[in-house]
Amino acid sequence: MLIFTNITWLDLCLASAGVYLIKQAFSKKNPAPYPPGPLGWPLVGNVADMPHTKAWLTFAQWGKKYGDISHVEVLGRHIIVLNSVKAAIELLDKKSSVYSDRPVLTMGGELVGWKYALGLLSYGDRFRYYRKNIHRLIGNRAAMDIYEPIEEIETRQLLKRIFAKPEQLQAHIRHTAGAIILRISYGYEVKENHDPFIDVADRAMNQLSRSTDTGAFMVDIMPWLAKAPEWFPGAGFKCLAREWRQTLEEMFSDHELNISQAAGVAPVSFTSNLLQGRTLSAEEDHMVKWSALSLYSGGADTTVSTIYSIFLAMTLFPDVQKKAQVEIDAVVGTDRLPSFADRNSLPYIEALVKEALRWNVVAPTGIIHCASENDIHDGYYIPKGSLIIFDMLEFHARFMLNDPQTYANPSQFNPERFLDNDGKDPEREPRTICFGFGRRICPGLHLADASIWLSTVMSLAVFDISKIVENGVEHTPEVDSSSGTISHPKPFKCSIKPRSAKAVALIQENVNY
């Protein structure tokens, strides 16, 4: 045992470099150069260049320096970063047969156990089975009609929670997002306070985001570290993985309970539709469980980030809030709450939701794609197995949803950029970018879009949102985001008050659907 006590990261890198050199000695010459990127070190490549937190900030700098496509190599693993919409569409959309695979994520997929979730699945039969089921049941706005009452019931509950305890805004949004997705997934109605399933699911979602964060764990670059014992230098991640796996197993056991409820007398749901009149094999049963769990994991956390960011934007940009409320009052009036039936009559609210999706990108680097075969693109060589990362965020960089050549004054929250103004064409539709590309585009995008729209329009109909004043001092929230695959605005304080006595009555009324 003592022979390992002086092992350092340098030793680990040199060991990996030895394997890399052996592979290089027998490899053929590349048919074209790699895309440009930072110059790496001999043997270990770009180990020192890889970011461990907020990876998108580093990728943004690479985009400014090297262009639309940049390349690094870490101990023989090639990483391609796409920093423009054009590059993302050309590879991930137009060449989707090559770039729709997923790499094996050792930390989040293998060690924690999320490898059967849709977002981490390799492209193949199981992936197509999940997608087919999700698309059939929630794959377009027409299919979502059956779930609209669920969304309206739970969003009304959100208004009541915010009214009662506005200081717990983020917790209320998270509770409501979980409640909606659980009712749609299983027909499960959550408890009003501290629902045990919501609590464990929140922990699991946070851990999923952290375990799949780009660059956060060296084991994703050097998979052989997974076989090292926990006391081995550099293997402390294994303790985290064990803890996070226990959370996932707890969550999965709850999902199995909800599966059995959905198969019985539960209301119509995603799972009850899959089980209706069918006897499943063990493999099909496993896929149904993970299909439902994938629907939950894909929707429970992402909408939380966007809705929370809308409250942040309304705090910082009061003129936008006033314009939205003027439209709501003119179209809907003040005697009822808005509903999905009003959506086509509220163009400014529609533009506001688009702007929220652009302004605060939920998944700033998306989920990593993987090249399933060798490719030459734009004169550059992209070898099979390369990790493909597409960058979406950084307020001062020229790319994706904050590219000033595409979006005027991108740091400003300006819904009017998506409206016809004085003969100017609207700016690029963000939903063609923020939900992903190609065969990996988010299958639950219509559900997410509907939840965000309804929460936004109902909240603005009844609440005034503003900067908080404490001890006579007005506080301006900071615009900053957390690390992780799912990025959330940092917690902030704001004032949320009913707009009128009528608004209070609308918040408190009970409506039967």
For each residue, the residues with C-beta under 8 A, 3 or more apart:
1: 4 5
2: 5
3:
4: 1 7 232 233
5: 1 2
6:
7: 4 11 12 232 233
8: 11 12 233
9: 12 13 233 234
10: 13 14
11: 7 8 14 15
12: 7 8 9 15 16 222 225 233 234
13: 9 10 16 17 43 44 47 75
14: 10 11 17 18 43 44
15: 11 12 18 19
16: 12 13 19 20 44 75 76 222 224
17: 13 14 20 21 43 44 75
18: 14 15 21 22
19: 15 16 22 23 76
20: 16 17 23 24 43 45 75 76
21: 17 18 24 25 43
22: 18 19 25 26
23: 19 20 26 27 76
24: 20 21 27 76
25: 21 22
26: 22 23
27: 23 24
28:
29:
30: 33 34 381 383
31: 376 381
32: 376 379 380 381
33: 30 379 380 381
34: 30 37 71 73 78 380 381 382
35: 66 69 70 71 80 380 382
36: 66 67 69 70 71
37: 34 46 62 66 70 71 72 81
38: 46 49 62 70 72
39:
40: 44 45 46 47 49 72 73
41: 44 45 46 47 48
42:
43: 13 14 17 20 21
44: 13 14 16 17 40 41 47 48 74 75
45: 20 40 41 72 73 74 75 76
46: 37 38 40 41 49 50 72 73 74 79
47: 13 40 41 44 50 74 75 221
48: 41 44
49: 38 40 46 58 72
50: 46 47 72 74 79 215 221
51: 54 55 57 58 59 214 215
52: 55 215 216
53: 213 215 216 483
54: 51 57 58 481 483
55: 51 52 58 59 213 214 215 365 389
56: 59 60 364 365 391 392 393 394
57: 51 54 60 61 394
58: 49 51 54 55 61 62
59: 51 55 56 62 63 70 81 83 365 389 391 394
60: 56 57 63 64 83 391 393 394 396 397 399
61: 57 58 64 65 397
62: 37 38 58 59 65 66 70 81 83
63: 59 60 66 67 68 70 81 83 84 391 397 398 399
64: 60 61 397 398
65: 61 62 70
66: 35 36 37 62 63 69 70
67: 36 63 70 83
68: 63 82 83 84 86 87
69: 35 36 66 80 81 82 83 87 377 378 380
70: 35 36 37 38 59 62 63 65 66 67 80 81 83
71: 34 35 36 37 78 79 80 81 380
72: 37 38 40 45 46 49 50 78 79 81
73: 34 40 45 46 76 77 78 79
74: 44 45 46 47 50 77 79 221
75: 13 16 17 20 44 45 47 221 222
76: 16 19 20 23 24 45 73
77: 73 74 221 385 387
78: 34 71 72 73 382 383 385 386 387
79: 46 50 71 72 73 74 386 387 389
80: 35 69 70 71 371 382 386 387 388 389
81: 37 59 62 63 69 70 71 72 389 390 391
82: 68 69 87 88 91 92 388 389 390 391
83: 59 60 62 63 67 68 69 70 87 390 391 397 399 400
84: 63 68 87 88 399 400 403
85: 88 89 399 400 403 406 428 433
86: 68 89 90
87: 68 69 82 83 84 90 91 390
88: 82 84 85 91 92 93 390 400 433 437
89: 85 86 92 93 94 437
90: 86 87 93 94 95 377 378
91: 82 87 88 94 95 98 99 377 388
92: 82 88 89 95 96 99 100 369 388 390 436 437 438 440
93: 88 89 90 96 437 438
94: 89 90 91
95: 90 91 92 98 99 375 377
96: 92 93 99 100 437 438 439
97: 100 372
98: 91 95 371 372 373 375
99: 91 92 95 96 369 370 371 372 375 388 438
100: 92 96 97 123 369 372 438 439 440
101: 122 123 369 370 371 372
102: 105 119 120 121 122 123 367 368 369 370
103: 368 370 385 387
104: 109 110 115 122 223
105: 102 108 109 110 114 115 120 211 212 220 368
106: 109 110 111 217 219 220 223 225 226
107: 110 111 112 211 212 216 217 219 220 237 241
108: 105 111 112 114 120 208 211 212
109: 104 105 106 112 113 114 115 120 212
110: 104 105 106 107 113 115 226
111: 106 107 108 211 219 226 237 238 241 245
112: 107 108 109 207 208 211 241 244 245 248
113: 109 110 245 248 249
114: 105 108 109 117 119 120 208 211 212 248 297
115: 104 105 109 110 120 121
116: 120 121 126 286 290
117: 114 120 121 208 290 293 294 297
118: 121 127 130 131 134 290 291 294 298 443
119: 102 114 294 297 298 367
120: 102 105 108 109 114 115 116 117 212 367
121: 102 115 116 117 118 124 126 127 130
122: 101 102 104 127
123: 100 101 102 127 372 439
124: 121 127 128
125: 128 129
126: 116 121 129 130 287
127: 118 121 122 123 124 130 131
128: 124 125 131 132
129: 125 126 132 133 287 291
130: 118 121 126 127 133 134 287 290 291 294 443
131: 118 127 128 134 135 443
132: 128 129 135 136
133: 129 130 136 137 270 274 288 291
134: 118 130 131 137 138 139 270 291 294 295 443 444
135: 131 132 138 139 443
136: 132 133 139 143
137: 133 134 143 270 273 274
138: 134 135 143 144 147 184 270 295 443 444 446 447
139: 134 135 136 143 443 446
140: 143 144 446
141: 144 145 446 450
142: 145
143: 136 137 138 139 140 146 446
144: 138 140 141 147 148 446 447 450
145: 141 142 148
146: 143 268
147: 138 144 150 151 184 447
148: 144 145 151 152 340 450
149: 152 153 513
150: 147 153 154 180 183 184
151: 147 148 154 155 180 340 450 451 454
152: 148 149 155 156 339 340 454 513
153: 149 150 156 157 513
154: 150 151 157 158 176 179 180 183
155: 151 152 158 159 176 180 451 454 455 458
156: 152 153 159 160 337 458 511
157: 153 154 160 161 176 179 192
158: 154 155 161 162 172 173 175 176 455 458 459
159: 155 156 162 163 458 459 462 463 507
160: 156 157 163 164 507 508
161: 157 158 164 165 168 172 175 176
162: 158 159 165 166 169 172 459 463 496
163: 159 160 166 498 504 507 508
164: 160 161
165: 161 162 168 172
166: 162 163 169 495 496 497
167: 493
168: 161 165 171 172
169: 162 166 172 173 308 311 494 496
170: 173 174 304 308 491
171: 168 174 175
172: 158 161 162 165 168 169 175 176
173: 158 169 170 176 177 304 307 308 455
174: 170 171 177 178 198 202 304
175: 158 161 171 172 178 179 190 195 198
176: 154 155 157 158 161 172 173 179 180 455
177: 173 174 180 181 299 300 301 303 304 307 451
178: 174 175 181 182 190 195 197 198 201 202 300
179: 154 157 175 176 182 183 189 190 195 198
180: 150 151 154 155 176 177 183 184 299 451
181: 177 178 184 185 295 296 299 300 447
182: 178 179 185 186 188 189 190 197 198 258 296
183: 150 154 179 180 186 187 188 189 190 267 269
184: 138 147 150 180 181 269 270 295 447
185: 181 182 188 258 269 270 271 292 295 296
186: 182 183 255 258 259 261 262 266 269 270 271 272 292
187: 183 261 262 266 267 268 269 271 272
188: 182 183 185 197 258 261 262 266 269
189: 179 182 183
190: 175 178 179 182 183 195 197 198
191: 194 195 196
192: 157 195
193:
194: 191 198 199
195: 175 178 179 190 191 192 198 199
196: 191 199 200 254
197: 178 182 188 190 200 201 251 254 258
198: 174 175 178 179 182 190 194 195 201 202
199: 194 195 196 202 203
200: 196 197 203 204 247 250 251 254
201: 178 197 198 204 205 251 254 296 300
202: 174 178 198 199 205 206
203: 199 200 206 207 247
204: 200 201 207 208 244 247 248 250 251 297
205: 201 202 208 209 297 300 301 486
206: 202 203 209 210 301 484
207: 112 203 204 210 211 244 247 248
208: 108 112 114 117 204 205 211 212 248 297 301 485
209: 205 206 212 213 301 484 485 486
210: 206 207 213 216 483 484 485
211: 105 107 108 111 112 114 207 208 216 217 240 241 244
212: 105 107 108 109 114 120 208 209 367 485
213: 53 55 209 210 216 217 483 484 485
214: 51 55 365 368 389 485
215: 50 51 52 53 55
216: 52 53 107 210 211 213 220 483
217: 106 107 211 213 220 237
218: 221 222 225 234 237
219: 106 107 111 222 223 225 226 237
220: 105 106 107 216 217 223
221: 47 50 74 75 77 218
222: 12 16 75 218 219 225
223: 104 106 219 220 226
224: 16 227 228
225: 12 106 218 219 222 228 234 235 237
226: 106 110 111 219 223 238
227: 224
228: 224 225 232 234 235 238
229: 232 235 238
230: 235 236 238 239
231: 235
232: 4 7 228 229 235
233: 4 7 8 9 12
234: 9 12 218 225 228
235: 225 228 229 230 231 232 238
236: 230 239 240
237: 107 111 217 218 219 225 240 241
238: 111 226 228 229 230 235 241 242
239: 230 236 242 243
240: 211 236 237 243 244
241: 107 111 112 211 237 238 244 245
242: 238 239 245 246
243: 239 240 246 247
244: 112 204 207 211 240 241 247 248
245: 111 112 113 241 242 248 249
246: 242 243 249 250
247: 200 203 204 207 243 244 250 251
248: 112 113 114 204 207 208 244 245 251 252
249: 113 245 246 252 253
250: 200 204 246 247 253 254
251: 197 200 201 204 247 248 254 255 293
252: 248 249 255 256 289 293
253: 249 250 256 257
254: 196 197 200 201 250 251 257 258
255: 186 251 252 258 259 289 292 293 296
256: 252 253 259 260 289
257: 253 254 260 261
258: 182 185 186 188 197 254 255 261 262 271 292
259: 186 255 256 262 263 271 275 288 289 292
260: 256 257 263 264
261: 186 187 188 257 258 264 265 266
262: 186 187 188 258 259 266 269 271 272 275
263: 259 260 266 271 272 275
264: 260 261
265: 261
266: 186 187 188 261 262 263 269 272
267: 183 187 272
268: 146 187 272 273
269: 183 184 185 186 187 188 262 266 272 273
270: 133 134 137 138 184 185 186 273 274 291 292 295
271: 185 186 187 258 259 262 263 274 275 288 292
272: 186 187 262 263 266 267 268 269 275 276
273: 137 268 269 270 276
274: 133 137 270 271 278 288 291 292
275: 259 262 263 271 272 278 280 288
276: 272 273
277:
278: 274 275
279:
280: 275 284 285 288
281: 284 285
282: 285 286
283: 286 287
284: 280 281 287 288
285: 280 281 282 288 289
286: 116 282 283 289 290
287: 126 129 130 283 284 290 291
288: 133 259 271 274 275 280 284 285 291 292
289: 252 255 256 259 285 286 292 293
290: 116 117 118 130 286 287 293 294
291: 118 129 130 133 134 270 274 287 288 294 295
292: 185 186 255 258 259 270 271 274 288 289 295 296
293: 117 251 252 255 289 290 296 297
294: 117 118 119 130 134 290 291 297 298
295: 134 138 181 184 185 270 291 292 298 299 444
296: 181 182 185 201 255 292 293 299 300
297: 114 117 119 204 205 208 293 294 300 301
298: 118 119 294 295 302 442 443 444
299: 177 180 181 295 296 302 303 444 447 448 451
300: 177 178 181 201 205 296 297 303 304
301: 177 205 206 208 209 297 304 305 486
302: 298 299 305 306 362 363 448 486
303: 177 299 300 306 307 448 451 452 455
304: 170 173 174 177 300 301 307 308 488
305: 301 302 308 309 360 362 486 487 488 489
306: 302 303 309 310 356 357 360 362 448 452
307: 173 177 303 304 310 311 451 452 455 456
308: 169 170 173 304 305 311 312 488 489
309: 305 306 312 313 356 359 360 489
310: 306 307 313 314 352 353 356 452 455 456 459
311: 169 307 308 314 315 459 465 494 496
312: 308 309 315 316 360 477 479 489 492 494
313: 309 310 316 317 320 355 356 359 360 413
314: 310 311 317 318 320 321 460 465 494
315: 311 312 318 465 466 467 477 492 494
316: 312 313 413 467 476 477 479
317: 313 314 320 321 412 413
318: 314 315 321 322 466
319: 322 323
320: 313 314 317 323 324 352 413 414 415
321: 314 317 318 324 325 460 464 465
322: 318 319 325 326
323: 319 320 326 327 348 415
324: 320 321 327 328 348 349 352 415 460
325: 321 322 328 329 460 461 499
326: 322 323 329 330
327: 323 324 330 331 346 347 348 349
328: 324 325 331 332 338 346 349 457 460 461
329: 325 326 332 333 334
330: 326 327
331: 327 328 342 345 346
332: 328 329 336 337 338 342 346 461
333: 329 336
334: 329 500 502 503
335: 502
336: 332 333 506
337: 156 332 458 461 462 506
338: 328 332 342 346 454 457 458 461
339: 152 342
340: 148 151 152 343 450 454
341:
342: 331 332 338 339 345 346 457
343: 340 346 349 350 453
344:
345: 331 342
346: 327 328 331 332 338 342 343 349 350 457
347: 327 350 351 419
348: 323 324 327 351 352 415 419
349: 324 327 328 343 346 352 353 453 456 457 460
350: 343 346 347 353 354 418 453
351: 347 348 354 355 415 416 417 418 419
352: 310 320 324 348 349 355 356 415 456
353: 310 349 350 356 357 449 452 453 456
354: 350 351 357 358 415 418 429 430 431
355: 313 351 352 358 359 413 414 415 417 418 430
356: 306 309 310 313 352 353 359 360 413 452 456
357: 306 353 354 360 361 362 430 431 434 452
358: 354 355 361 401 402 407 410 430 434
359: 309 313 355 356 413
360: 305 306 309 312 313 356 357 481 487 489
361: 357 358 364 392 393 400 401 434 487
362: 302 305 306 357 434 486 487
363: 302 366 367 392 434 436 485 486 487
364: 56 361 391 392 393 481 487
365: 55 56 59 214 368 389 390 391 392 485
366: 363 369 389 390 392 436 437
367: 102 119 120 212 363 436 440 485
368: 102 103 105 214 365 387 388 389
369: 92 99 100 101 102 366 387 388 389 390 440
370: 99 101 102 103 385 386 387 388
371: 80 98 99 101 374 375 382 383 384 385 386 388
372: 97 98 99 100 101 123 384
373: 98 384
374: 371 381 382 383 384
375: 95 98 99 371 381 382
376: 31 32 379 380 381 382
377: 69 90 91 95 380 382
378: 69 90
379: 32 33 376
380: 32 33 34 35 69 71 376 377
381: 30 31 32 33 34 374 375 376
382: 34 35 78 80 371 374 375 376 377 386
383: 30 78 371 374 386
384: 371 372 373 374
385: 77 78 103 370 371
386: 78 79 80 370 371 382 383
387: 77 78 79 80 103 368 369 370
388: 80 82 91 92 99 368 369 370 371
389: 55 59 79 80 81 82 214 365 366 368 369
390: 81 82 83 87 88 92 365 366 369 400 437
391: 56 59 60 63 81 82 83 364 365 394 399 400
392: 56 361 363 364 365 366 399 400 401 402 433 434
393: 56 60 361 364 400 401 402 481 487
394: 56 57 59 60 391 397 399 402
395: 402 410 411 479
396: 60
397: 60 61 63 64 83 394 402 403
398: 63 64 403 404 405
399: 60 63 83 84 85 391 392 394 402 403
400: 83 84 85 88 361 390 391 392 393 403 433
401: 358 361 392 393 407 410 430 433 434
402: 358 392 393 394 395 397 399 407 410 411
403: 84 85 397 398 399 400 406 407 410
404: 398 407 408 409 410
405: 398
406: 85 403 427 428
407: 358 401 402 403 404 410 417 427 428
408: 404 414 417 427
409: 404 412 414
410: 358 395 401 402 403 404 407
411: 395 402
412: 317 409
413: 313 316 317 320 355 356 359
414: 320 355 408 409 417
415: 320 323 324 348 351 352 354 355 418 419
416: 351 419 421
417: 351 355 407 408 414 426 427
418: 350 351 354 355 415 426 427 429
419: 347 348 351 415 416 426
420: 423 424 425 426
421: 416 424
422:
423: 420
424: 420 421
425: 420
426: 417 418 419 420 429
427: 406 407 408 417 418
428: 85 406 407 432 433
429: 354 418 426 432
430: 354 355 357 358 401 433 434
431: 354 357 434 435 445 449
432: 428 429 435
433: 85 88 392 400 401 428 430 437
434: 357 358 361 362 363 392 401 430 431
435: 431 432 441 442 445 448
436: 92 363 366 367 440 441 442
437: 88 89 92 93 96 366 390 433 440 441
438: 92 93 96 99 100 441
439: 96 100 123
440: 92 100 367 369 436 437
441: 435 436 437 438 445
442: 298 435 436 445 448
443: 118 130 131 134 135 138 139 298
444: 134 138 295 298 299 447 448
445: 431 435 441 442 448 449
446: 138 139 140 141 143 144 449 450
447: 138 144 147 181 184 299 444 450 451
448: 299 302 303 306 435 442 444 445 451 452
449: 353 431 445 446 452 453
450: 141 144 148 151 340 446 447 453 454
451: 151 155 177 180 299 303 307 447 448 454 455
452: 303 306 307 310 353 356 357 448 449 455 456
453: 343 349 350 353 449 450 456 457
454: 151 152 155 338 340 450 451 457 458
455: 155 158 173 176 303 307 310 451 452 458 459
456: 307 310 349 352 353 356 452 453 459 460
457: 328 338 342 346 349 453 454 460 461
458: 155 156 158 159 337 338 454 455 461 462
459: 158 159 162 310 311 455 456 462 463 465
460: 314 321 324 325 328 349 456 457 463
461: 325 328 332 337 338 457 458 499 503 506
462: 159 337 458 459 498 499 503 504 506 507
463: 159 162 459 460 496 497 498 499 503
464: 321 495 496 497 498 499
465: 311 314 315 321 459 494 495 496
466: 315 318 494 495 497
467: 315 316 474 475 476 477 494 495
468: 474 475 493 494 495
469: 472 473 474 475 495
470: 473 475
471:
472: 469
473: 469 470
474: 467 468 469
475: 467 468 469 470 493
476: 316 467
477: 312 315 316 467 492 493 494
478: 490 492
479: 312 316 395 489
480: 489 490
481: 54 360 364 393 487 488 489 490
482: 487 488 489 490
483: 53 54 210 213 216 487
484: 206 209 210 213 487 488
485: 208 209 210 212 213 214 363 365 367
486: 205 209 301 302 305 362 363
487: 305 360 361 362 363 364 393 481 482 483 484
488: 304 305 308 481 482 484
489: 305 308 309 312 360 479 480 481 482 492
490: 478 480 481 482
491: 170
492: 312 315 477 478 489
493: 167 468 475 477
494: 169 311 312 314 315 465 466 467 468 477
495: 166 464 465 466 467 468 469
496: 162 166 169 311 463 464 465
497: 166 463 464 466
498: 163 462 463 464 501 503 504 507
499: 325 461 462 463 464 502 503
500: 334 503 504
501: 498 504 505
502: 334 335 499 505 506
503: 334 461 462 463 498 499 500 506 507
504: 163 462 498 500 501 507 508
505: 501 502 508 509
506: 336 337 461 462 502 503 509
507: 159 160 163 462 498 503 504
508: 160 163 504 505
509: 505 506
510:
511: 156
512:
513: 149 152 153
